Amino acid sequence: MADPYSGVVDSVAAPARRAAAVVPHDSNPIADVPKALYVGTGGSITMRGVGGSADQLWKNLPDGTILPFRAQYVRATGTTAADILALY
């Protein structure tokens, strides 16, 4: 899995230059680790961050939320939010 921001702190803090749709899946990781996620339609997201050992459930996210979280997985099980974009 490519991580274009590892070891480059300033690039993670910089504004995103592109976005890609995230399709939640219970076992497939996000191909490239994003710097953040955008939640178009609110709800809950079950995800695991880079280097994490357990999934976390983020509840009650409102429409239009930007999560500054470096997600490696966005799980289908437990995720009710939609229109999720990975920001790079």
C-alpha positions in Angstrom: 0.0 0.0 0.0 1.5 3.3 -1.0 1.7 6.1 1.6 3.0 9.2 -0.2 3.0 11.3 3.0 5.0 9.0 5.4 7.9 10.9 6.8 6.8 14.2 5.2 5.0 16.1 7.9 4.4 19.3 6.0 2.7 17.5 3.1 0.1 15.9 5.5 -0.8 19.4 6.8 -1.1 20.9 3.3 -4.5 21.2 1.6 -5.6 18.2 -0.4 -5.0 18.3 -4.2 -7.3 15.4 -5.2 -10.0 13.2 -3.9 -11.2 9.7 -4.6 -14.4 7.9 -3.6 -14.1 5.4 -0.7 -16.2 2.2 -1.0 -16.4 0.7 2.5 -15.3 -2.9 2.6 -14.8 -5.3 5.5 -11.3 -6.6 4.4 -9.9 -4.4 1.6 -7.7 -1.5 2.7 -7.8 1.9 1.0 -5.2 1.6 -1.8 -3.3 4.8 -0.9 -3.4 6.1 2.6 -5.2 9.5 2.6 -4.4 12.5 4.7 -8.1 12.9 5.6 -11.6 11.8 4.8 -14.6 13.8 3.7 -18.1 12.6 4.8 -20.7 13.8 2.4 -23.7 12.2 4.0 -23.5 11.9 7.8 -23.7 8.8 9.9 -21.2 6.4 11.5 -17.9 5.1 10.2 -16.1 2.0 11.3 -12.4 2.4 10.4 -8.8 1.6 11.4 -6.0 4.1 11.1 -2.5 3.4 9.8 -0.6 1.4 12.3 -3.7 0.7 14.4 -4.5 -2.6 15.9 -8.3 -2.3 16.3 -11.2 -0.7 14.5 -12.9 2.4 15.9 -16.5 3.4 15.4 -17.0 7.1 14.9 -20.7 7.9 15.6 -23.0 10.7 14.6 -20.8 12.4 12.0 -22.7 15.3 10.4 -22.9 15.9 6.6 -19.8 17.7 5.3 -17.4 16.5 8.0 -13.7 16.5 7.2 -11.9 13.9 9.4 -8.2 14.5 9.8 -7.7 10.8 10.2 -5.2 8.6 8.3 -7.5 5.7 7.6 -6.1 2.4 6.3 -9.5 0.7 6.4 -13.1 1.9 6.2 -15.3 -1.1 7.1 -18.7 -1.8 5.5 -19.9 -3.3 8.8 -21.0 -0.5 11.1 -20.6 2.2 8.5 -23.8 4.1 7.8 -22.3 7.4 6.4 -22.1 7.7 2.7 -20.5 9.8 -0.1 -17.1 9.3 1.6 -14.0 10.8 -0.2 -10.4 10.1 0.6 -8.4 13.4 0.4 -4.9 13.4 -0.9 
